[in-house]
Amino acid sequence: MNALPLSGVRVLELGNYIAAPTAARMLADFGAEVIKVERPGTGDELRNWRLYSGTTSMLYRTINRNKKSIVLDLRTEQGRQDVIDLAAKCDIVLENFRPGTLEKWGLSPEILSEKNPDLIITRISAFGQTGPMSERPGFAAVAESYGGFRNLVGDPDRPPVRVGVSIGDSIAGLYAAFGCVMALFQRQTAKDTLSLEQRSIDVALNESILSMMESLIPDYLAYGVERERTGGRMEGIAPSNAYMCNDGKSVVVAGNGDAIFQRYMNTIERPDLGADPELATNAGRWKRRDELDAAISVWTGMRSRDEALKQLDAAGVPSGPIYTAADVVADEQYAARNMIQHFEVDTGADEPADVGFVGVVPVIGDRSLPIRSVGPDLGEHTREVLSTLLGRTDEEMDA
């Protein structure tokens, strides 16, 4: 296999949970050597999240794939010195502690950069490293609320709900990975050594969410519009929703394009709606969204999911099933692009189990790059890393 895009890049990950580990996972997926520092005994707390059996959750193995795990005790002088020495041999340090934590440990960006003036330091926190809220702790749930996202999720007559994944952490991780690659590119093309400020990437969870909110803010400031929860719909776009079929399964249909709408209405045997001049534009359809959804629901309610999707597909109307995990695993499209990759994994049973993991995104070529390894056991690479990079002897590591 040809060299991966980030081969030769070394990353030191000082992070727990999801945000920084997600960023480091993306870098590792594309060839970076990622050294994950974990605390003695327990390691990253993610090892125990959604742990149904065994000692290491599939969530940890997913987010920390393709990495090396070392154990260092940052409460000790030796552990902190090891971090400083490792940073001197890395391109990037990634961390997601509460602002001020690294400084309290004597591991500030200034100290980490003393031996490595090219070091890129990417920091993820709830509200960023500056500003009046910078020192406040916060997980993705809080950031999603501050970013305006939570207010739009759910039905209008009920309290806001949360989506089923830590989307705020994952989006922040994406931005952090982008920031790392951007800084690497700038470092490579710059004529002079970059300043610490230029090498410092500051990712806030709340800002990461806010940046995904499309025109939420300009709509409010330009028109005084406060967007509201719309359930399965999208504000100002119709018809686009989920509809129940007669086999108890649902389909999502996005028939909101002007040309698509006419084909859509012909397919559901309502050409009168397709020919209605008031419904020719999206604005008119949004005003009559309840009427449209009712008509569509009548049609889907008389068909099975597969039958409805077959007819919609034949008419060129964008639609699809609402997948469960079982549906994803059995899907031919995902299989064709190597998006479910299997490994023998310890799940706490007598024998390792065959477990599928989601492949690498984006695809380079025509299939997902292979995952090299799933998340490592705690401290699996401590001796390898400390002896190879820092020249530590067995006696020093034992101590």
N, C-alpha and C positions, 0 to 999 in steps of 0.2 A: 504494500500500500504506500502511496506517496506520502511525504511528510505532511502532517496536519498544519493548518494555518498558524497556530500558536505554538508550534514546536520550538523549544528553546527558551520559552518564557517561563519563569518560575514565580509562583505566587505563595505568599504566606497568609493563611487564613486564620484570623483571630475572631471567631464568630460562633454564636450559638443560634439555634432555632432555624429560621428560614431565609431571611433577607440576604445577609452576606454569604451564607452557604450556597444560595441559589446563584448568585453572581459568580462565585468561584466554580460552581458546577458547570456553568456555561463555558467558562474559560478552559476548564479541564476537558470538557467534551471535545473541544477543538485543539487539544494537544498540549495545553499548558501543564506544567508540573505543579500541582497544588498540594501544599503541605498544610494540613489542618491541625492546628494546635488545640488539644482538648485537656480538660482538667483531670487530675488523677481520680481514679475510683469510678466516677459516674460518667465522665465525658460530656459531650453535648447532650443537653436534656432531651433533644429530639429522639435520642435512642429509645426513650420510653413512651413517646407519644404514639397513640394508636397501636400499642404493643399488645397483640392478642395472645402471643405465646413466644417462648424463646427469650433472648436477651437483647436483641436489636430489632427495632421496628422496620417495616418496609418503607416507611416515610423517610427514616434516616438513610437507609440504603439507596433510596431514589435520589435524594437531594445531595448526597455526598459521594456519588459514584465517581469513578475515575480519579479519586484523590488518595493521598497518603495520610494516615493518622499518626500523630505523635502525641505523647503525653508530657506536658510540662506544668510545673506548679508555679504559677505566676505570683504566688504569695512569698516565694523564696527569692533571694538574691540571684541564685544560680539560674532559676527558671527565667527570670527577667533578662539576665545576661545572655542566655541562649536565644531568646527572642531577638535581642539587639544584634547578636552575631549572625543569626539566620537572615534577618532583614538586610544585612550587608551583602548577602549573596542572592537576593531576590530582586525581581523587577517591580513587584507590586505587593503591598500589604493591604489586606481587606479586613475591615473590622466593623462590628455593629453593636458595640457597647454603648451605654449611656454616655453622652458627652462629658468629658472630664475624667473618665475612668482610666484611659491610657496615661493621661498626664499624672494622675494620682499614683499609678504604678511606676512612674519614671520611664514611661515608654511613649513619650510625646512624639509627634511628627518631627520636631527639631532634633530630638535625640536619635530617633531611628534613621534620620537622614545624615547624621554626622559622618558615618563611615560609608554612606552610599548616597551621594548627591544627585543620583539619577532616580532614586526610589520614588515610585508612584504610590500615594497613600489614598485609598478610597474608604470613606467613612459613611456608614449608614446609621441613621438614628430616627427617632420619631418625628422631630421637628427641625432637624438640621443643627449645625454646630454653632450658629449665631442666632440672635434674636431673643426676645423676652421669654420664649417658651423652650429654648434650646435645652435646658437642663431637666426638663420634665421627662419622665419615662413614658412609654406608650407602645402598645402592640399594634398590629395591623387593624384590629377592630376599631381602635380609637382613631387611628389615622384615616380610615375609610369614612368615619363620621365627620372629622374635620375637613376632609377633602370634598365633601358634598355628595359622595357616592352612596352612602347608606340611605340618605333621604329619598333616593330614587328607586330603591329596590323593594318590591312588594306591591301589594294592592292598595289602591287609594283609600279604602275604608278601614285599613288596618295599620298597626304600627310598622315602621320599617323593619325589614328582616336582613339577614346576612346571607351572602352567597356561600356555597358549601366548601370553599377553599380559601386559603389565606391570600386573597388576590392582592392586597396591599403590599405584603411582603414580597410576593413574586414580581410585581411590577417594579418595586424598588430595586430588586435584584437585577432585573433587566437593564434598568437605567445605570446601575453600578457597573455592570459588565460592559455596557456601551461606553461609560466614562473611562474605564480602564483601557479599552482598546483605542479610544480617542487619544488618551494621554500617551499611550505607546507610540501611536502614529506621530503625534506632535514631537515627542522626544526623538524619534528617528529622523524627522525631517528638519528639526530646528538647527540653526547654525551654532547656537550657543547653548550652554547648559540651562535647563529650565529652572526658574525659581521655585521655592517650596510652594508658593501660592499657586503657580501654574501646574504643579504636580499633585495638588490636593483636590480630590473629587469629593464633594459634599452632597450626599443623597438623603433627602428627608422623605419619610413614608407619606406624610400628608401631602407634600408637593407632588410626589409621584402619582398619587391618586388624582389630585386636582388637575394635573396635566392631561389626564385621560378623559376629562369631563366635557370634551368637545366644546360647544359654544355656550355652556352653562352661564359663565360670567358675562361675556359680551351680550348675550340675549337679555340678561337682567339689566345691564347698564344701558343698552340701546333702546329696549322696548318695555322695560319694567316687568318682564315675564319671569315668574318664579316657576320653574318646572316642578311637576308633581309626579308621584308614583303612578304608574299606569299598568301594573301587573305584567302580563305577558306581552304587552304592546311596547312600542317605542314612541315617545312623544312626537307628534306631528307627522307620523308615517303610518299609512294605512292602505290596504289591509296587510298586516303583518302580525301573526299571533300563532298560538298553539291551539289545535283543535282535536277534540276527542273523536275516535272512530268507534265502530260498533263492536270491536273485539276488546275494548278496554284500553287500547294503546292510543298514543297521541302522535300527531304530526305537526311540524312547524312549517308554515307556508309564508313566504315573503313575496307577495304579489303586488308590491307597491309601485313598481315602475309603470309609467303610463301605457306603454305598448303591451307590457306583460299583463296589465290589469284586464284588458279586453279579452285576451286568450284565457285568462283565469276565469272570468265570468262565464265565458262560453263553455269551459270545461265543467263548471259546477251547474250548468244548465240554467244560468240566469243571464242570457244575452241582453235582457232589458236593462240590467245594471251596467253592463259594459257599454251600452249605447247612451246612457244617461249623460247629457252634457255637463251636469253639475259634478259628476264623478270623473270627469276627464283629467282632472289634475289632482295632485296629492292633497292640496288644501281642502278641496271639496270632499274628498274621500275621508279625510280625518274628521270633518264635521259629522259625517254619517257613519262613523266607524262601528257603532253598535249595530246598525242595520246590516252592514256588510258582514260583520262577524256572525250575526245570527243566520244569515243566508248560507255562509260557508259551513257553519256548524251543522245545519240541516243536511247538507250534502255529505260531509265526512261521517256524520252519524249513521248513514245508510250503507257505509262501506267499511271493509277491514282496512287496517293501516296499509298493508301491502297493495291492496287494490287501489286505494286513493293515491298512493305515491306513484303507482304505475301510470295512472291517467294524467296526473299532474306533470310527470316527467315527459310523457309523450307530447304534452302541449308546451313544453319549454317553460314551465312555471317553477321557479326555485322552491324546493321543498325537501324535507328530510324527516327521518324518524328521530324521536328523542331517545338517544341511546343510554343504556345502562352499561356497567363495566362488562357484563357478559356479552352485550352486543358489540362492543369495541373489540374484544378479544377475538370474536368470530368474523370480523369484517374483512373482506377481501382487499379493499383499498389500503387499509392500514398494513395488512400483511405484505402487499405488493411493494410497499415502500419501506419495509423493514422497521416499522414503527412499534412493533412489539417484539422485544428481544429476550430470549430465555436464558436463565442461569440456574445452576444448582445452588440453593441457598438454605442455610440453617434456619428453620422456623421453630425450633424447639422440639420437633418430633425425633423419633429414633433415627430416621434417615433424612438427608437433605431433600428438599422439595424442588420441583421444576417450577420456577416463578418467572413470569413475564414482566418486563419493565418497559416503560415508554422510551422510544428511541430518541435520537439527537435531532434537534430542530435549530436552525434551518437545514434542509437537505442540500448537500453539495453533490452534484451529479444527479443520479436518478433514485438513489436509495439512502436512507439514514446511515450515517457513519456508525460503525459498530461501537457499542459500549465496551470499554476495555475491562472494567471491573465495577461491581456494585460496591456500595459504601463499605469501607474497611472496618475490621474489628478495632476496638479501642486500643490505641497504642501499637498497632500492628507494625508500623514502620519507624518506631522511635529509634531503635538501634541503627537501622540503616541510614536514616537521615543524619543523626547526630555524629555517627562515625564517619560517614562519607563527606558531609559538608563542613562539619566543625572539627573533625579529627579527634573526637572524644574517645578515650580509651574505655574498655569494659569496666575498669575500676571506677572511673569517673561517672559512668552511666549508672552503675550499681549504686553508687553513693547518692 
